[in-house]
């Protein structure tokens, strides 16, 4: 009963989540609101969907992995593969791939966003596969996410600012339309360069998320104005483009 949204951008990474947590002790699922499942460090952002205890365990392995000296000869895939092996060896038997996470970081002058799980099948997002929704809210989130990316980005990678706005709208949409398994408050973290070209990792404050909500409200208002002008104004009636005229044409 969770939702994650991750977008690899042209200039960084955005990861968003709801605040519903799920814990599984034996066969009894327990859920509660207002939980935290996004963490940030000086080098990375990590968020998870699935069982809370396993999510915290994955976070522990992420922390330990980044504390190890980076081997210059190892490319990013080897870097990720070592972490994935640790998760599989230690967590597979107790999780069976139920819990997964998104890890964002900067390495070799590039930003990365990687899907982690306990079955040793990591997936590194790229410019052709640059977004992912995860958790029980995935089926409601991903079609809407694709729809917004098509509208605002022509289906291409957005920048961090646009991705923040899209991530907020997607999670708001799922919270409003799901049957109760996804809940606020919305939490979003970003990694990108700041004005001094230094790595900047930021957990958005409520006011920053409200800014994206305001943009959504404005877009809805502008669409309603377009609707009224196109379908209900005197001009639209004269040109045969009113809603009534369109319905009549479709009936013929």
C-alpha positions as CSV (number, residue, x, y, z in Angstrom):
1,X,0.0,0.0,0.0
2,X,2.5,2.5,-1.2
3,X,3.6,4.7,-4.1
4,X,6.9,5.8,-5.4
5,X,7.6,7.9,-8.6
6,X,11.1,8.3,-9.9
7,X,12.2,10.4,-12.9
8,X,15.7,10.6,-14.4
9,X,15.9,14.1,-15.7
10,X,18.2,15.9,-18.1
11,X,19.8,17.7,-15.1
12,X,19.2,15.4,-12.2
13,X,16.7,13.1,-10.6
14,X,13.4,13.5,-8.8
15,X,11.9,10.9,-6.5
16,X,8.5,11.3,-4.9
17,X,6.4,9.2,-2.5
18,X,3.2,9.1,-0.5
19,X,3.4,8.5,3.3
20,X,1.6,5.2,3.7
21,X,3.7,2.5,5.4
22,X,3.1,-1.2,5.3
23,X,4.6,-3.6,7.8
24,X,4.2,-7.4,7.7
25,X,4.6,-9.5,10.8
26,X,3.8,-13.1,10.0
27,X,0.7,-13.0,7.7
28,X,-0.8,-9.9,9.3
29,X,-0.3,-6.6,7.3
30,X,-0.3,-3.4,9.3
31,X,-0.6,0.0,7.7
32,X,-0.4,3.6,9.0
33,X,-0.2,7.1,7.5
34,X,2.4,9.9,7.8
35,X,5.4,7.6,7.5
36,X,8.8,8.5,6.0
37,X,10.2,6.4,3.3
38,X,12.5,8.8,1.5
39,X,15.9,9.4,3.0
40,X,18.7,11.7,1.8
41,X,22.4,11.8,2.4
42,X,25.2,14.0,1.0
43,X,25.6,11.5,-1.9
44,X,22.2,9.8,-2.5
45,X,18.5,9.7,-2.2
46,X,16.8,6.4,-1.4
47,X,13.1,5.5,-1.2
48,X,11.3,2.2,-1.0
49,X,7.9,0.6,-1.6
50,X,6.9,-2.6,0.3
51,X,7.5,-3.8,3.8
52,X,8.8,-1.2,6.2
53,X,11.3,-3.5,7.9
54,X,12.8,-4.6,4.6
55,X,12.9,-1.0,3.3
56,X,14.9,0.1,6.3
57,X,17.2,-2.9,5.8
58,X,17.8,-1.9,2.2
59,X,18.6,1.6,3.4
60,X,21.2,0.2,5.7
61,X,22.9,-1.6,2.9
62,X,22.8,1.6,0.7
63,X,24.5,3.5,3.5
64,X,27.2,0.9,3.9
65,X,27.8,0.6,0.2
66,X,28.4,4.3,-0.2
67,X,30.9,4.3,2.7
68,X,33.1,1.9,0.9
69,X,36.0,3.3,-1.3
70,X,34.9,3.6,-4.9
71,X,37.1,1.6,-7.2
72,X,37.9,3.8,-10.2
73,X,38.1,0.9,-12.6
74,X,34.6,-0.2,-11.9
75,X,31.8,1.3,-14.0
76,X,28.4,2.2,-12.7
77,X,26.9,-1.2,-13.5
78,X,29.5,-3.0,-11.4
79,X,28.9,-0.4,-8.6
80,X,25.2,-1.2,-8.7
81,X,25.7,-4.9,-9.1
82,X,27.7,-5.2,-5.9
83,X,25.0,-3.5,-3.9
84,X,22.3,-5.7,-5.6
85,X,24.3,-8.8,-4.7
86,X,24.4,-7.7,-1.0
87,X,20.6,-7.2,-0.9
88,X,20.0,-10.6,-2.5
89,X,22.3,-12.6,-0.3
90,X,21.0,-11.0,2.9
91,X,17.3,-10.3,2.2
92,X,16.0,-12.6,-0.5
93,X,14.9,-15.4,1.8
94,X,12.8,-13.1,4.0
95,X,11.4,-10.9,1.3
96,X,11.2,-12.7,-2.0
97,X,11.3,-9.5,-4.1
98,X,8.2,-7.9,-2.4
99,X,10.1,-4.8,-1.4
100,X,11.9,-2.6,-3.9
101,X,13.5,0.9,-3.9
102,X,14.7,3.8,-6.0
103,X,18.3,5.0,-5.5
104,X,19.4,8.3,-7.0
105,X,23.0,9.5,-6.9
106,X,25.8,11.2,-8.9
107,X,28.8,9.3,-10.2
108,X,31.4,9.9,-13.0
109,X,29.9,13.3,-13.8
110,X,26.4,11.8,-14.4
111,X,23.2,11.4,-12.4
112,X,21.7,8.0,-12.0
113,X,18.4,6.5,-10.8
114,X,18.4,2.7,-10.1
115,X,15.6,0.3,-9.2
116,X,16.8,-2.0,-6.4
117,X,15.1,-5.2,-5.2
118,X,16.0,-8.3,-3.2
119,X,16.1,-10.6,-6.1
120,X,19.3,-9.3,-7.6
121,X,17.7,-7.7,-10.7
122,X,18.7,-4.0,-10.6
123,X,17.6,-1.7,-13.4
124,X,19.4,1.5,-14.2
125,X,17.1,4.2,-15.8
126,X,18.4,5.9,-18.9
127,X,17.3,8.5,-21.5
128,X,15.0,6.0,-23.2
129,X,13.6,4.5,-20.0
130,X,13.6,7.5,-17.7
131,X,10.6,7.1,-15.3
132,X,9.2,4.5,-13.0
133,X,6.2,4.2,-10.7
134,X,6.3,1.5,-8.0
135,X,4.1,0.1,-5.2
136,X,0.5,-0.7,-5.0
137,X,-0.4,2.6,-6.6
138,X,1.6,1.9,-9.7
139,X,-1.4,1.0,-11.9
140,X,-3.0,4.3,-11.1
141,X,0.1,6.3,-11.3
142,X,2.0,5.1,-14.4
143,X,-0.6,5.8,-17.1
144,X,-1.2,9.3,-15.7
145,X,2.6,9.8,-15.5
146,X,3.0,8.9,-19.1
147,X,0.1,11.1,-20.1
148,X,1.7,14.2,-18.4
149,X,5.1,13.5,-19.8
150,X,3.6,13.3,-23.3
151,X,1.8,16.6,-22.8
152,X,4.5,18.7,-21.1
153,X,7.7,17.0,-22.4
154,X,6.7,15.4,-25.7
155,X,7.5,12.1,-24.2
156,X,11.1,13.1,-23.6
157,X,13.2,13.6,-20.4
158,X,12.1,16.7,-18.4
159,X,14.3,18.9,-16.3
160,X,14.1,18.7,-12.5
161,X,11.7,21.7,-12.2
162,X,9.1,20.1,-14.6
163,X,9.6,16.7,-13.0
164,X,8.8,18.1,-9.6
165,X,5.6,19.5,-10.9
166,X,4.6,16.3,-12.7
167,X,5.5,14.1,-9.7
168,X,3.4,16.1,-7.4
169,X,0.4,15.9,-9.8
170,X,0.7,12.2,-10.3
171,X,0.9,11.4,-6.5
172,X,-2.0,13.8,-5.8
173,X,-4.0,12.1,-8.5
174,X,-3.5,8.6,-7.1
175,X,-4.2,9.8,-3.5
176,X,-7.5,11.3,-4.7
177,X,-8.6,8.3,-6.8
178,X,-7.3,5.2,-5.0
179,X,-9.4,3.1,-2.6
180,X,-7.3,4.0,0.4
181,X,-3.9,2.3,0.0
182,X,-2.0,5.6,-0.9
183,X,-2.1,8.6,1.4
184,X,-0.4,12.0,2.0
185,X,1.5,14.0,2.8
186,X,3.5,13.9,-0.4
187,X,7.2,13.7,0.0
188,X,9.7,14.7,-2.8
189,X,13.5,14.8,-3.0
190,X,15.7,16.0,-5.8
191,X,19.4,15.7,-6.8
192,X,20.9,18.2,-9.3
193,X,23.6,20.8,-9.6
194,X,23.2,24.1,-7.8
195,X,24.2,27.5,-9.2
196,X,27.8,26.9,-8.2
197,X,27.8,23.5,-10.1
198,X,27.9,21.6,-6.8
199,X,25.8,18.6,-6.1
200,X,22.6,19.6,-4.4
201,X,20.3,17.1,-2.7
202,X,17.1,18.6,-1.4
203,X,14.0,17.3,0.5
204,X,11.3,19.6,-0.6
205,X,9.4,21.5,2.1
206,X,5.6,21.7,2.1
207,X,5.7,25.2,0.7
208,X,7.7,24.0,-2.3
209,X,5.3,21.2,-3.0
210,X,2.4,23.6,-2.6
211,X,4.0,25.6,-5.4
212,X,3.5,22.6,-7.7
213,X,-0.1,22.2,-6.5
214,X,-0.7,25.9,-7.4
215,X,0.5,25.2,-10.9
216,X,-1.9,22.2,-11.2
217,X,-4.7,24.5,-10.0
218,X,-3.9,27.1,-12.6
219,X,-3.7,24.6,-15.4
220,X,-7.1,23.2,-14.4
221,X,-8.5,26.8,-14.4
222,X,-7.0,27.6,-17.8
223,X,-8.5,24.4,-19.2
224,X,-11.9,25.3,-17.8
225,X,-11.6,28.7,-19.4
226,X,-10.7,27.1,-22.7
227,X,-13.7,24.7,-22.3
228,X,-16.1,27.6,-21.7
229,X,-14.7,29.6,-24.6
230,X,-14.6,26.7,-27.0
231,X,-17.9,24.9,-26.2
232,X,-20.2,27.3,-24.5
233,X,-19.5,30.8,-25.9
234,X,-21.5,32.6,-28.5
235,X,-18.6,32.3,-30.9
236,X,-18.4,28.6,-30.6
237,X,-22.1,28.3,-31.3
238,X,-21.8,30.4,-34.4
239,X,-19.0,28.3,-35.8
240,X,-20.7,25.0,-35.0
241,X,-18.1,24.1,-32.4
242,X,-20.3,24.2,-29.4
243,X,-20.6,21.1,-27.3
244,X,-24.3,20.7,-28.4
245,X,-23.3,20.9,-32.1
246,X,-20.5,18.4,-31.6
247,X,-22.9,15.9,-29.9
248,X,-25.4,16.4,-32.7
249,X,-22.8,15.7,-35.4
250,X,-21.7,12.5,-33.6
251,X,-25.2,11.3,-33.5
252,X,-25.7,11.5,-37.2
